[in-house]
Amino acid sequence: MKRIATLLILATAVPVVALPAAADAKGARLIISKACAGGGVSKLKAANEDGRIEIEFQVDVNRNGQVWNVVIQRNGATVYAKTKRTVAPSGSFESRKIISNAAGADHISATATGPNGRSCAVSLTY
């Protein structure tokens, strides 16, 4: 009987905890990590920045001095395009952009293409 009572309490508590997170999705920080083709790891972050969206794209390939072409898009439109170079101590780079926060969900994707066919691609919906 005690076990059933505990399960009932937990079952009713979970939706209450989950509702504020779903209702305030654009106020939260979202981080997605993904392995890169050819080795390495990429990470895409989106967070609320004074009513706008702060986007951070990180690539870590453990090789210093490599040149990478970076493109970040929101809903298919390019919002950032630059060439970045990996730096010591970890052989990584970071790209950062703050964009407007349009109504509704924003699909944000980031890609980086580097030497020897290496590529990193990650996306999220914020």
FENVEN-V870827 format. One record per residue. RES is the residue in three letters. SS is DSSP state (a for helix, b for strand, c for the rest). PHI is phi as a letter, one per 30 degrees, with the letter a starting at -180 (NA if undefined). D_FIRST is the distance of its C-alpha to the first C-alpha in Angstrom with 2 decimals. Layout:
res=RES ss=SS phi=PHI d_first=D_FIRST
res=RES ss=SS phi=PHI d_first=D_FIRST
//
This chain:
res=MET ss=c phi=NA d_first=0.00
res=LYS ss=a phi=d d_first=3.81
res=ARG ss=a phi=d d_first=5.39
res=ILE ss=a phi=d d_first=5.27
res=ALA ss=a phi=d d_first=6.38
res=THR ss=a phi=d d_first=8.75
res=LEU ss=a phi=d d_first=10.05
res=LEU ss=a phi=d d_first=10.79
res=ILE ss=a phi=d d_first=12.59
res=LEU ss=a phi=d d_first=14.48
res=ALA ss=a phi=d d_first=15.44
res=THR ss=a phi=d d_first=16.98
res=ALA ss=a phi=d d_first=18.61
res=VAL ss=a phi=d d_first=20.45
res=PRO ss=a phi=d d_first=22.70
res=VAL ss=a phi=d d_first=23.68
res=VAL ss=a phi=d d_first=24.83
res=ALA ss=a phi=d d_first=26.63
res=LEU ss=a phi=d d_first=28.55
res=PRO ss=a phi=d d_first=31.03
res=ALA ss=a phi=d d_first=31.99
res=ALA ss=a phi=d d_first=32.79
res=ALA ss=a phi=d d_first=34.65
res=ASP ss=c phi=c d_first=36.78
res=ALA ss=a phi=d d_first=37.56
res=LYS ss=a phi=d d_first=41.24
res=GLY ss=a phi=c d_first=40.52
res=ALA ss=c phi=d d_first=38.68
res=ARG ss=c phi=c d_first=40.35
res=LEU ss=b phi=c d_first=40.08
res=ILE ss=b phi=b d_first=41.20
res=ILE ss=b phi=b d_first=41.76
res=SER ss=b phi=c d_first=43.25
res=LYS ss=b phi=a d_first=44.97
res=ALA ss=b phi=d d_first=47.22
res=CYS ss=c phi=c d_first=50.92
res=ALA ss=b phi=d d_first=53.07
res=GLY ss=c phi=j d_first=55.29
res=GLY ss=c phi=j d_first=53.03
res=GLY ss=c phi=j d_first=51.61
res=VAL ss=b phi=b d_first=48.78
res=SER ss=b phi=c d_first=48.83
res=LYS ss=b phi=b d_first=46.57
res=LEU ss=b phi=c d_first=46.59
res=LYS ss=b phi=b d_first=45.21
res=ALA ss=b phi=b d_first=45.15
res=ALA ss=b phi=a d_first=44.42
res=ASN ss=b phi=d d_first=45.31
res=GLU ss=b phi=b d_first=48.61
res=ASP ss=c phi=h d_first=49.71
res=GLY ss=c phi=i d_first=48.98
res=ARG ss=b phi=c d_first=50.35
res=ILE ss=b phi=c d_first=48.86
res=GLU ss=b phi=c d_first=49.63
res=ILE ss=b phi=c d_first=49.81
res=GLU ss=b phi=b d_first=50.10
res=PHE ss=b phi=b d_first=50.88
res=GLN ss=b phi=c d_first=51.12
res=VAL ss=b phi=b d_first=52.49
res=ASP ss=b phi=b d_first=52.57
res=VAL ss=c phi=c d_first=54.69
res=ASN ss=c phi=i d_first=55.83
res=ARG ss=c phi=b d_first=59.51
res=ASN ss=c phi=d d_first=61.68
res=GLY ss=c phi=i d_first=64.44
res=GLN ss=c phi=d d_first=63.20
res=VAL ss=b phi=c d_first=63.96
res=TRP ss=b phi=b d_first=61.30
res=ASN ss=b phi=c d_first=61.55
res=VAL ss=b phi=c d_first=58.58
res=VAL ss=b phi=b d_first=57.67
res=ILE ss=b phi=c d_first=54.80
res=GLN ss=b phi=b d_first=54.25
res=ARG ss=b phi=b d_first=52.27
res=ASN ss=c phi=h d_first=51.87
res=GLY ss=c phi=i d_first=54.72
res=ALA ss=b phi=c d_first=57.20
res=THR ss=b phi=d d_first=58.36
res=VAL ss=b phi=c d_first=57.64
res=TYR ss=b phi=a d_first=58.67
res=ALA ss=b phi=b d_first=61.06
res=LYS ss=b phi=a d_first=62.50
res=THR ss=b phi=c d_first=63.57
res=LYS ss=b phi=b d_first=61.68
res=ARG ss=b phi=b d_first=62.48
res=THR ss=c phi=d d_first=60.02
res=VAL ss=b phi=b d_first=60.54
res=ALA ss=c phi=d d_first=59.93
res=PRO ss=c phi=d d_first=57.96
res=SER ss=c phi=c d_first=55.38
res=GLY ss=c phi=i d_first=57.48
res=SER ss=b phi=b d_first=55.63
res=PHE ss=b phi=b d_first=56.35
res=GLU ss=b phi=b d_first=54.57
res=SER ss=b phi=c d_first=55.44
res=ARG ss=b phi=b d_first=54.33
res=LYS ss=b phi=b d_first=54.89
res=ILE ss=b phi=c d_first=53.77
res=ILE ss=b phi=b d_first=53.86
res=SER ss=c phi=d d_first=53.33
res=ASN ss=c phi=c d_first=49.91
res=ALA ss=c phi=d d_first=50.51
res=ALA ss=c phi=d d_first=48.22
res=GLY ss=c phi=i d_first=45.53
res=ALA ss=c phi=d d_first=44.41
res=ASP ss=c phi=c d_first=46.92
res=HIS ss=b phi=c d_first=47.17
res=ILE ss=b phi=c d_first=48.64
res=SER ss=b phi=b d_first=50.07
res=ALA ss=b phi=b d_first=52.03
res=THR ss=b phi=b d_first=54.27
res=ALA ss=b phi=b d_first=56.52
res=THR ss=b phi=c d_first=59.17
res=GLY ss=c phi=b d_first=60.88
res=PRO ss=a phi=d d_first=63.30
res=ASN ss=a phi=h d_first=63.28
res=GLY ss=a phi=i d_first=61.03
res=ARG ss=c phi=d d_first=58.10
res=SER ss=b phi=a d_first=55.91
res=CYS ss=b phi=b d_first=52.72
res=ALA ss=b phi=b d_first=50.91
res=VAL ss=b phi=a d_first=47.66
res=SER ss=b phi=b d_first=46.40
res=LEU ss=b phi=a d_first=43.68
res=THR ss=b phi=c d_first=42.98
res=TYR ss=c phi=b d_first=42.71
//
